[in-house]
């Protein structure tokens, strides 16, 4: 049965999330925040760059993937707004949680892609490279509308995002066909290998494990959009259009990912309700343990 190998591939990662929850008190909150910052600034950028730059990349796939990824994010933005009537009165607080409908967990993406037979980490790096700037433009723009961040600061925050810079650089190298020297790639590969384990431990350590008990109409819509509507629409569209199986697999898996684990950090930075966003993030992450394997099974069976 297809399900068991997929569960076997994802189980170690979910166990690391659980381990993070068990050892959360071994480190201070500042220490976990520091690890998140290390991942954001150095480790994950190294992973994104090495995944995209380590092998030649087909420009025709990038041209197909980019608009498809942007369409998925736009659908999340539009569909997620349906939660507005059930959400907090202040728009800034709503915007902090609204972003969870389209943002994605990069760590889980690189874990999940390893269970796919028709896609690989290089394709995931392309998807992330195309998605990061648009996802951030949507999130920062929504939060700016409810806050006081000006246009210049908004553009600067998006343009200097380490994920964006690393993804674009990696995709450029991959498209060029140039092979970076071993002395350059070797330390980056070592940094990249640390990114996912640290990210998963940190997710477990900072997540509210009681969040499922607080699932209501507001968070239910946001989580439902991210875990059900986006992958269903993506898989259905790919099958209807007769897309290449590898493209169908990577796009549907991307659409089915739980929301970004650090979404609450961005919300707090703009003065939005951090606890509300963190609750939706936890609900999305916990429920994805059931939904993500099922979507991957469906991808493998239909694409």
C-alpha positions in Angstrom: 0.0 0.0 0.0 1.3 3.5 -1.0 0.4 5.0 2.4 2.9 3.1 4.6 6.1 4.2 2.7 4.9 7.8 2.8 4.0 7.7 6.5 7.5 6.1 7.1 9.1 9.0 5.2 7.2 11.7 7.2 7.1 10.0 10.6 10.7 10.9 11.6 10.0 14.5 10.9 6.8 14.6 13.0 8.7 12.8 15.8 11.3 15.6 15.7 8.5 18.1 16.1 7.2 16.0 19.1 10.8 15.9 20.5 10.9 19.7 20.3 7.8 19.8 22.4 9.3 17.5 25.0 12.6 19.5 25.3 11.2 23.0 25.0 12.0 23.8 28.7 15.6 22.7 28.3 16.3 26.0 26.5 15.0 29.5 27.2 12.6 31.2 24.9 15.4 33.5 23.8 17.5 30.5 22.8 14.7 29.1 20.6 14.2 32.5 19.1 17.9 32.6 18.4 17.7 29.2 16.6 14.8 30.5 14.5 16.9 33.5 13.6 19.9 31.3 12.7 17.7 29.2 10.5 16.1 32.2 8.8 19.3 34.1 8.1 21.8 31.3 7.4 20.7 27.6 7.4 17.6 27.7 5.2 19.1 30.1 2.7 22.0 27.6 2.4 19.5 24.8 1.8 17.5 26.7 -0.8 20.6 27.8 -2.6 22.3 24.3 -2.7 19.1 22.5 -3.7 18.6 24.8 -6.7 22.3 25.3 -7.7 23.5 21.7 -7.3 22.2 20.6 -10.7 21.2 22.1 -14.1 17.7 23.4 -14.2 15.2 23.4 -17.1 14.0 26.9 -17.9 10.7 25.5 -19.3 9.8 24.1 -15.9 10.5 27.3 -14.2 8.3 29.2 -16.6 5.4 26.7 -15.9 6.0 26.6 -12.1 6.2 30.3 -11.4 2.6 31.4 -12.5 1.1 28.2 -11.1 2.7 28.9 -7.6 1.5 32.5 -7.8 -2.0 31.3 -8.6 -2.0 29.0 -5.6 -0.9 31.8 -3.3 -3.6 34.2 -4.8 -6.3 31.6 -4.2 -5.2 31.3 -0.6 -5.4 35.0 -0.2 -8.9 35.3 -1.7 -10.4 32.2 -0.1 -8.9 33.0 3.3 -10.7 36.3 3.3 -13.9 34.4 3.9 -12.8 34.1 7.5 -13.0 37.9 8.0 -16.6 37.9 9.2 -15.7 35.5 12.0 -12.4 37.1 13.0 -11.3 39.9 15.3 -12.7 43.4 14.8 -9.3 45.1 14.3 -8.0 44.5 10.8 -4.4 44.2 11.9 -5.2 41.3 14.1 -7.1 39.6 11.3 -4.3 40.2 8.8 -1.8 38.5 11.2 -3.9 35.3 11.1 -5.1 35.8 7.4 -1.5 35.2 6.2 -1.7 31.6 7.4 -4.1 30.8 4.5 -1.3 31.2 1.9 2.1 31.1 3.6 3.9 27.7 3.7 6.3 25.7 5.9 9.5 25.4 3.9 11.0 22.8 6.2 8.0 20.5 5.8 8.2 21.1 2.0 11.7 19.7 1.8 10.8 16.8 4.0 7.6 15.9 2.0 9.3 16.2 -1.4 11.6 13.3 -0.5 8.5 11.0 -0.3 7.5 11.9 -3.9 8.6 9.6 -6.7 8.2 12.3 -9.4 9.8 15.4 -7.8 12.9 16.3 -6.0 14.6 18.9 -3.8 15.7 21.0 -6.8 12.0 21.4 -7.9 11.1 22.3 -4.3 13.8 25.0 -4.4 12.3 26.4 -7.6 8.8 26.4 -6.0 10.1 28.1 -2.9 12.1 30.6 -4.9 9.0 31.6 -6.9 6.7 31.6 -3.8 8.7 33.5 -1.2 8.6 37.0 -2.7 4.8 36.8 -3.5 3.9 35.2 -0.2 5.8 38.0 1.6 4.4 40.7 -0.6 0.8 39.5 0.3 1.6 39.1 4.0 3.5 42.4 4.5 1.0 44.4 2.4 -1.9 43.1 4.5 -0.2 43.8 7.7 1.0 47.2 6.5 -2.6 48.1 5.7 -3.5 47.5 9.4 -0.2 49.0 10.7 2.0 51.9 10.0 4.8 50.5 7.8 5.4 52.7 4.7 5.9 51.7 1.1 9.6 52.0 1.2 10.0 49.9 4.3 7.6 47.3 2.9 9.6 47.0 -0.3 12.9 46.8 1.6 11.7 44.1 3.9 10.6 42.0 0.9 13.6 42.6 -1.2 16.1 41.7 1.6 14.4 38.5 2.6 17.2 35.8 2.9 14.9 33.1 1.5 14.3 35.3 -1.6 17.9 36.2 -2.1 19.1 32.6 -1.7 16.3 31.1 -3.9 16.9 33.6 -6.7 20.7 33.1 -6.6 20.3 29.3 -6.6 17.8 29.3 -9.5 20.1 31.6 -11.5 23.1 29.3 -11.0 20.9 26.3 -11.9 19.7 27.9 -15.1 23.2 29.0 -16.1 24.5 25.5 -16.0 27.6 26.7 -14.1 28.9 24.4 -11.3 30.1 26.3 -8.3 33.5 25.2 -6.9 33.5 22.4 -4.3 35.2 24.7 -1.8 32.2 27.0 -2.0 29.5 24.3 -2.0 30.9 22.0 0.7 30.4 24.4 3.7 27.0 25.4 2.3 25.9 21.8 2.1 26.9 21.3 5.8 24.8 24.3 6.8 21.9 23.0 4.7 22.0 19.6 6.4 21.3 21.3 9.8 18.4 23.4 8.6 15.5 20.9 8.6 16.3 19.1 12.0 16.7 22.5 13.8 13.5 23.9 12.2 11.4 20.8 13.2 12.7 20.9 16.8 11.9 24.6 17.0 8.4 24.1 15.6 7.7 21.6 18.3 9.2 23.7 21.0 7.3 26.9 20.2 4.0 25.3 19.2 0.9 25.4 21.5 -0.1 21.7 21.6 -3.5 22.5 23.0 -4.5 24.6 20.0 -6.8 22.0 18.4 -9.2 22.5 21.3 -9.6 26.1 20.2 -10.5 25.4 16.6 -13.5 27.6 15.7 -15.2 29.0 12.6 -12.5 31.6 12.1 -9.4 29.4 12.3 -11.3 26.5 10.8 -11.8 28.4 7.5 -8.1 29.5 7.4 -6.8 26.0 8.1 -9.4 24.4 5.7 -8.2 26.7 2.9 -4.6 25.9 3.5 -4.8 22.1 4.0 -7.9 21.2 1.9 -9.0 23.8 -0.6 -5.6 24.7 -2.1 -4.4 21.2 -2.7 -7.8 20.1 -4.0 -7.9 23.0 -6.5 -4.3 22.5 -7.5 -4.6 18.7 -8.1 -7.9 19.1 -9.9 -6.5 21.9 -12.2 -3.3 20.0 -13.0 -5.2 16.8 -13.9 -7.7 18.8 -16.0 -5.0 20.5 -17.9 -2.9 17.4 -18.4 0.1 18.8 -16.6 3.4 16.9 -16.5 3.3 14.4 -13.5 6.3 15.9 -11.8 4.8 19.4 -12.0 1.5 18.0 -10.7 3.2 16.3 -7.8 5.4 19.3 -6.7 2.6 21.9 -7.0 0.0 19.8 -5.1 2.4 18.9 -2.4 3.3 22.6 -2.1 -0.3 23.6 -1.9 -0.9 20.9 0.9 1.8 22.1 3.2 0.9 23.6 6.6 1.4 27.3 7.1 4.7 28.9 7.9 5.8 28.2 11.5 7.1 31.7 12.0 4.0 33.5 10.8 3.3 34.6 14.3 6.7 36.3 14.5 5.9 38.5 11.5 2.5 39.3 12.9 4.0 40.3 16.3 6.5 42.5 14.4 3.6 44.6 13.1 1.8 44.7 16.4 -0.9 42.2 15.5 -2.3 39.6 18.0 0.6 37.2 18.2 -1.3 34.6 20.2 -4.1 34.4 17.7 -1.7 33.8 14.8 0.3 31.3 16.8 -2.9 29.3 17.5 -3.8 29.0 13.8 -0.2 28.0 13.0 -0.3 25.2 15.6 -3.7 24.0 14.3 -2.4 23.9 10.7 0.8 22.1 11.7 -1.0 19.5 13.9 -3.8 18.7 11.4 -1.3 18.5 8.5 0.1 15.3 10.2 -3.2 13.7 8.9 -3.9 15.6 5.7 -0.4 15.8 4.2 0.2 12.1 3.9 -3.3 11.6 2.4 -2.6 14.3 -0.3 0.8 12.6 -1.1 -1.0 9.3 -1.5 -3.5 10.9 -3.9 -0.7 12.5 -5.8 1.2 9.3 -6.2 -2.0 7.4 -7.3 -3.3 10.0 -9.8 -0.4 11.9 -11.2 
